[in-house]
Amino acid sequence: MNLSKVIDKENSGVEIKRTSSAQRDEENIIRKRLKINSIATVASSVNKDDVDRGHQIDTHIAVSKLELLPNELLYVIVSHLHTSCIVQAFHGLNQRFNSIVFQSIRNFDISNYVSRTWLLEYMPRITDAIVNMSLRVDSLPYAFPYENFYRNLTSMVLKHTLFTVEFNVENDGAFATAVTCLNTLSQCGLTAECCRQSNLRNNGIVLKKDDQSYTILRAQPCLAIKRLDIRYCSEQDLVDLCGLMPNLTSLRVRVLAPSTNVSFQNDLFDVVSRFGSLTRLHLGTSVTGGIHIDVIEWLIRCYQSSLEQVTLVISSSDAFIDGYHLQKILEPCQNLKKISFTFEFDGEDISVDINDLCRQFQSEWWLNALRAPVLVIRDQNDRVFIGSIPLYFPINMIFPTDLNLWRLNKGQLDSSMLRFTDLRSIHFYSNNEQAVTFDLLRFIDRVFPSCNQTLTLNYWKFDSPQKLFTQWINSTLTIPTLNRVAFLNMKTYACNGLDAMSLILWLLAVPNVKVLNLESMKNADKVILIKTLDQLLSEDDRVKSILDRIEQVHIWKSRHETQTRSKRNLYQIISNIFSNANLGNL
């Protein structure tokens, strides 16, 4: 069933007004010239004063000015548009614009909002210009009205919620190659359901099935697949897939799930290790135990002659692997250029010495300049973190405020390599209510470079807050700032240790924080805090400028709590302290 028949069937009973091809093309050109008027107005040298005065701009002049722009500027304009919009807006205007369109759509993305009607109308005009294509699995039957529709297509990317696969287009054609890839992916249970949802069975694709459900039997090795990103995969499926994709160069499994018994097929290792060309491997898991180290070891051994980058993100209920074993696995990979890993496990039931863990990564091989430094931390919940730095993915870790508890296998904590680049929720904890220091603030600012951060501490008091506050009043103190912190989470630990001077120092240190939540603070402490802030406000006008920056303040959890006379009497004081803030339940 071709694309026209699919659309005719779905729109049965709906009369479609048809015009001649020449008339339709002429109308499209007129419509496009009118649409680009707004772009021309911005891009051209129309006098801004004339626009401000409301003078009418001639459409033909504006369009002419757009067409007079050099190709470099036109490419900048179209680079901000989706490929389908480029085609619809500019194709058919003239030969020059057609050339720009064809160059801009070499990498074509059939996204969610590209309709079937659009594909039917515009695709036949541009198929020869497309070299690389990206589309959803359920768009396959509509993007290919017939088999050899894209004569110059060399590679495709198929996207689904469960996977993304990139493959080279072989001699059999793009459509046939896509089917082969989907059949191959059925080995990890991904495509049976998505093919059924996409109605591929009704469009010439033969899906073998048993009496239970739609499934595809083991496919022959697929030579086309070169990159694969899987959201979820079992250990056994992963082992099986390795033998079916000999030309795979990049493999990412976001969640590797445990299998009860992993069967390593006879001669499979010889086949994969002989023909395998994998250069990038990323394995992750959110499972709390059960992952078999022998699966990871087998996989790395298979590709040890080709691997260049290895990333392991493992969470486990026990000590999954140690530095000695990891070295044994990775050392034979002679072409290995980059190793990134994080191992998180619970150390509550076992005796874990972070100094011993750190020493596991201090062999000559780990200390080589080619290997990244390794950080070892144990938090107050006995959660152990071992990871290479810089760390490019988020972790669930509570960091000790005592920097002496941070261990690096080489270098110092002031190393520029020590960074958590993608961590936005930063949680610090002090076992003995250690006061906050400026050194800790500088450390946070340097180690956590992501934007819009939320900072959580279990103890908010600064070391010698009165001394620091006095120095600030006397202009003899430089306070380090955390410009990337947007929120202070004081609720988790009931604002523990927070006093008025420490609050002022925190607001100076985090200039982008606009909301304060003091609801979890003890009522007696709230009263002391409010009265002390009022006193500080009367002593120095600079305190007011700091407090005026706050846009929202939460003091009590509900309006019912504010009904007592004593709390109502505090209302005027609080509204004076935070004069520009919404006071929530007050």
C-alpha positions, -999 to 999 in steps of 0.1 A, spaced: 0 0 0 16 33 -11 14 66 7 -14 80 -15 -36 50 -7 -28 53 30 -39 89 31 -70 82 9 -80 55 32 -76 75 63 -95 105 48 -123 84 33 -156 103 32 -138 136 31 -139 155 -2 -105 169 -11 -106 199 -34 -80 195 -61 -66 220 -85 -43 217 -114 -6 213 -107 3 246 -124 -23 265 -105 -13 250 -72 24 258 -78 15 294 -87 -5 298 -55 23 283 -34 49 308 -48 26 338 -41 20 325 -5 57 320 1 66 355 -11 40 369 13 53 348 42 89 359 39 79 395 41 84 396 79 118 380 75 127 405 48 116 434 69 140 423 97 169 413 75 168 442 51 180 477 56 145 492 60 147 524 80 136 517 116 123 552 120 99 547 91 86 515 108 82 533 141 62 560 124 39 534 110 48 540 73 36 511 51 64 490 37 60 478 1 59 440 0 77 437 -33 105 460 -21 109 439 11 111 407 -9 135 421 -33 158 432 -5 157 397 10 167 383 -24 195 407 -26 211 394 6 243 373 1 239 335 4 258 336 37 231 356 53 203 336 38 219 304 51 219 320 86 182 328 82 172 293 71 194 277 98 168 288 124 140 270 106 131 233 105 139 216 73 102 211 64 96 249 69 126 257 46 110 236 19 76 250 23 87 286 25 114 289 -2 113 260 -26 100 270 -61 107 308 -57 136 307 -82 167 287 -90 189 304 -65 165 297 -36 160 261 -48 198 257 -46 198 270 -10 169 247 -1 186 216 -15 218 224 3 200 230 36 180 198 36 208 174 29 203 163 66 165 160 67 146 155 100 110 142 97 99 155 132 66 150 150 48 179 134 56 169 98 22 156 86 15 128 62 -1 153 39 31 174 38 51 143 30 28 135 1 29 170 -13 65 181 -9 87 150 -6 86 141 -43 101 175 -51 132 171 -28 140 134 -25 172 136 -46 186 163 -24 184 143 9 216 125 19 209 118 56 175 113 71 161 111 106 126 100 114 104 82 138 96 45 133 59 52 129 67 76 100 83 49 79 53 38 59 44 74 50 79 86 42 84 58 16 55 58 -9 76 33 -29 108 13 -24 135 33 -41 121 68 -33 154 83 -21 181 77 -47 209 96 -29 202 86 7 233 72 24 223 70 61 192 70 83 184 75 119 153 57 132 139 70 165 116 54 190 109 59 227 128 27 234 158 32 211 176 52 184 194 34 157 216 48 129 225 28 99 240 30 64 216 26 35 226 -6 15 221 -16 -21 186 -30 -13 174 5 -6 166 26 25 132 10 32 145 -26 30 175 -17 51 153 -1 78 132 -33 79 163 -54 83 175 -32 112 141 -35 129 142 -72 126 177 -73 141 166 -52 170 138 -76 178 165 -97 195 163 -73 225 125 -72 224 122 -37 211 105 -38 177 76 -62 179 54 -37 197 66 -6 180 62 -22 145 26 -32 154 18 3 166 33 17 134 11 -5 112 41 -17 93 26 -51 88 0 -36 65 27 -20 43 46 -48 29 68 -58 59 65 -94 68 66 -99 105 69 -135 116 47 -143 146 38 -172 168 5 -180 186 13 -157 215 23 -123 202 40 -104 174 76 -114 174 105 -118 150 127 -148 150 164 -144 152 175 -123 123 207 -127 102 235 -103 111 228 -68 100 258 -51 84 242 -17 81 238 -7 118 266 16 130 252 34 161 226 22 186 212 38 217 189 16 238 169 29 267 165 -6 284 181 -39 276 187 -72 295 222 -87 298 212 -117 277 198 -96 250 229 -74 249 251 -105 245 229 -118 216 229 -84 198 266 -82 197 268 -111 173 242 -95 150 258 -61 144 294 -67 133 298 -31 120 285 -14 151 308 15 161 288 31 190 267 13 216 248 30 245 226 11 269 211 35 294 197 8 317 213 -26 316 190 -50 335 201 -83 351 194 -117 336 189 -147 357 214 -168 337 235 -153 310 243 -178 282 274 -170 262 268 -188 229 294 -211 215 318 -194 192 301 -160 197 331 -145 213 353 -155 184 329 -140 159 325 -107 177 361 -103 186 371 -111 150 347 -88 132 337 -63 159 346 -27 152 330 -10 183 349 22 193 324 37 218 307 18 246 284 33 273 267 10 298 245 23 326 221 9 352 196 22 378 192 -13 392 201 -17 429 219 -50 424 223 -82 404 244 -69 375 270 -95 365 305 -82 361 313 -111 337 289 -96 312 307 -63 311 341 -81 311 330 -103 282 318 -73 262 350 -53 267 371 -84 258 352 -88 226 360 -53 214 394 -48 231 411 -43 198 388 -15 187 375 3 218 385 39 222 360 53 247 343 34 276 317 48 299 303 28 329 275 43 351 268 16 377 246 17 408 246 -14 430 237 -26 464 272 -39 470 308 -33 459 304 -41 423 340 -39 412 373 -27 425 402 -8 409 424 -38 405 397 -57 386 387 -27 365 424 -23 354 426 -60 345 395 -56 322 406 -23 306 444 -26 303 444 -49 272 425 -22 252 455 -8 235 435 19 216 416 31 246 417 69 248 391 78 273 376 61 304 346 76 323 329 57 351 309 61 383 302 33 407 278 39 435 271 12 461 259 9 497 287 3 522 265 0 553 268 -38 557 305 -40 547 337 -26 561 347 1 536 379 22 541 380 50 515 417 51 518 419 15 507 395 22 479 417 51 468 448 29 468 432 5 443 435 33 418 471 42 425 489 16 404 513 28 376 486 22 350 460 44 368 485 71 376 495 74 340 488 109 326 465 93 300 441 82 327 416 106 344 419 112 382 396 91 403 375 105 432 364 84 462 337 97 487 316 81 514 286 100 527 268 100 560 244 73 547 273 50 540 268 55 502 301 51 484 310 69 453 339 61 430 342 80 398 365 94 372 366 132 369 354 154 354 320 138 358 296 145 329 264 129 342 243 134 373 246 113 405 226 109 436 252 118 463 253 137 495 287 154 497 306 159 530 313 195 539 346 183 554 368 184 524 393 162 541 369 133 535 373 137 497 399 114 482 417 117 449 440 90 436 463 117 422 465 154 424 449 178 448 413 190 454 421 223 437 427 205 404 408 219 375 397 184 366 375 181 397 341 191 382 306 178 383 294 194 350 258 183 350 248 183 386 221 208 395 209 195 429 239 200 452 236 184 486 261 189 514 261 173 549 281 178 580 281 150 606 291 173 635 273 205 624 305 220 610 300 257 603 301 270 567 333 286 555 342 308 526 366 280 514 335 257 511 317 284 490 347 288 467 349 250 464 312 247 454 316 275 429 346 258 412 335 222 413 298 226 402 296 247 370 260 239 360 233 266 360 201 270 380 215 250 409 196 241 441 218 241 472 210 220 502 229 220 535 220 204 569 237 233 587 235 269 575 254 288 601 286 305 590 318 303 609 319 334 632 289 351 615 291 382 637 327 388 629 321 383 592 290 406 593 310 434 610 338 431 584 312 434 557 296 465 573 331 480 576 338 472 539 368 450 548 353 417 536 351 401 501 324 375 501 327 347 475 295 345 453 277 315 440 261 331 409 248 298 395 228 290 426 191 299 421 175 282 451 184 275 487 167 244 500 163 252 537 133 230 543 149 196 544 168 202 576 145 228 592 169 258 586 192 242 611 218 267 624 204 297 605 206 330 623 200 366 610 236 374 603 242 341 585 211 347 564 224 381 553 257 365 544 240 338 524 220 364 505 252 382 497 268 349 485 238 339 463 227 371 445 203 352 422 181 337 449 147 354 450 127 330 473 131 322 509 113 293 526 115 293 564 84 272 571 103 243 586 121 265 611 110 262 647 86 289 657 108 302 685 137 305 661 115 323 636 107 350 661 143 355 670 153 356 634 126 382 625 134 405 654 171 403 648 167 411 611 145 441 620 173 453 643 200 449 617 178 467 592 176 497 614 214 498 619 225 499 583 207 508 551 227 483 530 208 455 547 176 468 533 189 467 497 198 430 502 164 420 517 145 440 491 158 416 464 137 388 478 104 384 459 87 357 479 89 346 516 73 316 532 72 318 570 43 296 581 30 265 564 -7 276 565 -28 307 571 -43 290 601 -9 293 619 -10 330 615 -42 335 635 -26 339 669 -22 375 681 16 372 685 20 361 649 -3 388 636 18 413 655 49 400 636 32 407 602 41 444 602 77 437 611 80 410 584 64 432 557 88 459 566 118 436 565 108 421 531 91 451 516 91 439 480 81 402 487 50 382 485 46 370 521 27 338 512 4 326 540 9 357 560 
